[in-house]
Amino acid sequence: MVDFAGWSMPIQYESIVEEHIATRTAATLFDVSHMGRFRFKGSGVAAFLDRLLTRRVLDMTPGRIRYSLITNEKGGILDDVLVYRLEQEGEYSHAMVVNASNREKIADWISAHLTDADDVVMEDRTVETAMIAAQGPKAIQIVQPLVATDIASLDYYTGTTTSIASSQGMVSRTGYTGEDGCELILPADNALSIWQAVIEAGRMHGIKAAGLGARDTLRLEAGMPLYGHELSDEINPLQAGLRFAVNLKDRDFIGRTALLKLQSDRNLPKRVGLKLSGRRVAREGYSILTDDDVVGDVSSGTFSPTLDCPIAMAYVRQDVADVGTSLQIDIRGRLESATVVKLPFYARKS
């Protein structure tokens, strides 16, 4: 157990590799209640969020979920978030899930801009709710008996309010592992009993509880950036390879003017995937070289249980960012060969 943004979180329950493999082959259950959960109400919510997020919000229909970014005036990433267009649930029309380490920062950022939207109210629902993520090819099969909604009928990046065991909550399909699965958002008081019910229902299918360690190796294989590693307020979405999450045309949002200029900047380092030729693992901050010239730094690295080799994500100069480029990584004073590869490293078969 470790402290993570003020939450007591498990690194692992058994072993990181066992939990990783279980996610790829069967199912695992992650407690992601540390993620910040905000809800919004008021007639102007959609327009308000549209001015804060890089992704368009005004055209979202009930049940849709979008991955988006919140940027500052310079185009730097304050956080990557999920924005929900809720179905009819009381007065609330939208919700947002933010990273645990950025919860207070984003709450303050949103609150600072609420002065321009008198009819919009934000509520932080993190403490009174819980969030559980079931991931893996058998995850939906395991969770389904506890949920009133047909989970398999939900499209990717959609969600709905529903009955979960004896409580009312929400089920969604987003994920952060590269596998299929679902998330359950429910009252915190019911979280333990539902967690235990999912574990019991999945026992015959090989389900395991999984911690932060496996979550990191899984998301890295899936090429998914992590705030504080691949994302920060000094990095913009375009160099991070998140152009799909930036809608620049026919709208305005904080950071748009800067991003219009940055999209043609060839001097900024670019996020790439690296596959190492040896067995040694490259860690965050290790230097990347070509011809004795430092051209970048590792942002995340691990040994991939699925690919059976070390992999890493890094920011490198754009002139050495093409797939197939040979580079070297300084691992504690010894150079290891690496090749730029296309992200993601792993993609499940549909």
N, C-alpha and C positions, 0 to 999 in steps of 0.2 A: 504494500500500500504506500502511496506517495501523496503529498499535497499537490494538487493541480488547480490553480486559480481559486484557491480557498476551499476546494472540495477534496475529500479523501477518496482517492481513486486506486483501483487495482492495476498494477502493471501486468500481472498474469495470475491465473488461477492454478493451472498445472504447468505447462510450458508454452512459450510463445509459438514455437514451431507446431506443437500439437493443436493449439487453438487456430493457428493460421490454416493448417491442412484441413481441419474440421470445417472451416468456413468455405473452403474451396470444394469440399467433397460431400458435406452433409449440412450442418447448420451450427451456428453459434448465436449466443445472446449477449448483447452489449448493453450495459447501463450507461446511457448518454444523458442522464438527467442534469449533468453539469452544463450542458448547452443552454444558453439564454433563450427564453421564450417570451416574446412580447405579443400583445394583442392591441388592435386599434379599432376605434369606433368613431362615427361622425360622418356627415355627408361628404366631406372633402378628403377622406382618407386616400383614395386612389390617386388623386391629383397631388396630394402632399407627398406620398411615397414615390411617385413618378419623378418628382424633383430631387429626391435624395438618392435614388438608385440608378445604376448604369443600365439596367434592363427595364424595358417598358412595362408599366403596371396597369395603365388605363384600359388596356384591351384584355385583361385577364378575366376569364369566366369562372364562376363558382366551381371549386374543386381543383383548380389548377395551382401548381407550385412552380416557381422559377428560381433557378440559381442566379444570383446577382452579386454585385459589389457595391460597397459604399466608398466613394472616393472623396478626397479633400480637393481644395481649389487647385492644387498642383497636379492632380491626377493620381496621386499616391493612394494605395489601397488601405482604407481604415479597417475593413473587414470584408470577408465573403460570407454571404447570408443566403438563407432560403426565405422567400416571401410567398405567403399563402393567400389565395383568394378564397375565403371561407364560404361554405354554404350557409344557409340560414341557421344562425346559432345566436339567439338573442340579438343584442345590438352590434355585435362584433362583425366586421366585414373582412378584415385582413389580419394576418399574423406574421411573425417573423422569428426565425431561429438564427441566433448569432453564436459566435465562438465564445466559450466560457471565459477565456482570458480577455476578451474585448467587451464583455457584457456591460460593465459600468461605463466604459468609454463610449460605446454606441448609444446607450441610454442617455448619456449626457449630450451627445451630438444631436440626437433626435429631439430631445427636450429643448435644446437651444434654438432649434428651428420651428418649434411649435408656436412660437410667438407670431409667426406669419400665417398660422392656421388655427384660428380661434375655435373652430368647430371640431377639431380632431383631438381625441384623447388616447393616450398610450398607457397601457398597464403592463407591468412586469409580472408575469405569471410563473416565473421560474421556480420559486420555492414551493408553491402550493400544487405544482404539477410534477409529474415524472415523465421520462422519455426512455423507452426501451427499444432497441433495434435488434431484430432477428435477421440474420444474413446467411445465405447459402442456398444451394439448390433444393433443399428440403424445408426451408424456413417457412414458406407460406403454407405448405401442407401441415406443418406442426401447429402454427398459430391459428389457422382457420377455425377449428372447433370452438375457440374462445371468442370469436368475433362475429357479429351478426351480419356484417357486409361480406359479399363475395370478393375477397381480396384479389384473386386472380383476374377479376374483371376490371380492376383499376389499371389505367394506363400508367406508364412510367412518369414520374413527377406529377402525380395527382394524389388527392386524399379526400377523406370524407369523415364526417362525424358519425359515430356508430356506438352500439353497445359492445363493451369489452368485458367479458365475464359478467360481473354484477355491477359494473360502473359504466358511466357514459364518458366517451373520450373520442379520440380521432385516430384513424389508421391512415398511413401514407406510404408511398413507395418512392423513395429517393436513394438512400444508401451511400456508403463511403468506403466500400470494399472491392468494388468491381463485380460483386455477385448480386443475384436477385434477392429480394427480401422485403421487409416492411418495418415501419416504425409505429409504435403505439405511444400516444400521448394521453395520459390519464391522471386522475387525482393522485397526489403523492401518497395519501393514506392507503390506497389500494395497490400500490406498486409492488410491495413485497409478495403479497398473495398471488398476483398475476405473474410475477417473475417465476415464482415457484411452480405455478400451474403450467407455464410454458416449458420449463425444464422437465417437469414430470411427463408432459405430453410428448416431448421430444426424446425421452430417454431411449426408447426402442429404435430411434432413427439416428442415434449417435450425436445428439446435440451436446455442446459444451458451452459453459460460460467463458467469455473471452474478455481480456483486458486491454489496456492502452498499448501494450507491446505489439500484440497481433494487429490491432487496429492500424498501427503505424506501418507495419510491413505490408499489410494488405492494400492500404491506400497508395503506398509507394509503388507497388507492382501495377496498380491501376492508373498510375500517372497523375494522381490527384494532389493538388498543391495543399500545403498546410500553412496556416497563418503563423508567422514567426519564423518560418523556414523559407518557403517559396514566395510568400506574400508578406508585405509590410507597407508602411506609409511612405517608404522610399522607392517602392517598386510599383509600376503602373500595370494595368491589366493587359496592355498590348504586348509588352515585353514578356509578361508571364504566360503568354499563349492563351489568353482568355478573351480573345476578340469576339467570340460567340456571345459572351455575356455583356457586351457593350453595344447598345443601340444609339448610334450617334445621329441618325437621320431624323429630321422633322420633330425634334423634341429638345428640351433643355434640362440639364441636371448639374449639380455641383461637380465640377471637374471636367465638364465637356469641352470647354474652350481649351484647356491644357491638353486634353487627349487628342484633339484635332491637330495640334501642333506636334505632339509626340509620335503620332502614327507614322511620320516620315523620318524620324530620328534614327539614323543608322549607328550611332555611337553608344547606344544603351545596350548593356548585356542582355542576352536572351536565354530563357529557360529551355534546357535540353535534357534528354535522357542519356545516360551513359551506362554501358555494359563493360565490366572489367574482365580482363582476360585471365587473371589469376584467381586466388581464393581470398585475398585480403580485402577487407571492407573499407571503403572510403567514408569518412564521417564528415559532418557539417564543419565547414570552415577550411577543409583541406584545399590546398592550391592546385590548380589545373594548369598544365604547361604544354607548350609546343615549341620545340627548338630552344629550350632554356628560357623561354619568354612566358611569364605568367599571364594567362588569358582568361582566368575566371576562378570561381570557388564553388565547392560542393555545398549544396543547401540541405540535402538529405541523402543518407546512404544506408544500405542494409545488405544482408545476404538473403537473396530471394529463395524461399523454400520451394516455390513452384518451378522456377527456372534453374535452380541449383547453381547459382553463380551470384557474385556481388553485383548490385545495381545501384545507381545513384541518380539524383536530379541535381542540376547545377545551373549557374548563370555564367555564360561565357560570351566572349566577344562575338559579334554577329558574323565576322569573316571566318570563324571556325565552328559555326553552329550547324552546318549542313550535315544531314544524315550520312554516315559513312566516314566522317572525318576522324582520323586517329589522333588521340591526345594522350597525355600522361598525367597521372595524379600523384602528388607527393604525399605518400603515406608514411608518416614518421621518419622522413629522411630518405626513403627509398621510392624510386619512381615505378609506378605500375601502369601498364598499358590499358587504355580504355578507348572505346569507340562510341561516337554519337549514334544513337538509335532513335527510331520513331517512338513517340509515346502514344498509347500506354505500353508498358512492357508486357502486360497481360490483359487479354480481353476474353471474357467467357463466350462460349459458343451459344448462340441464341436457340 
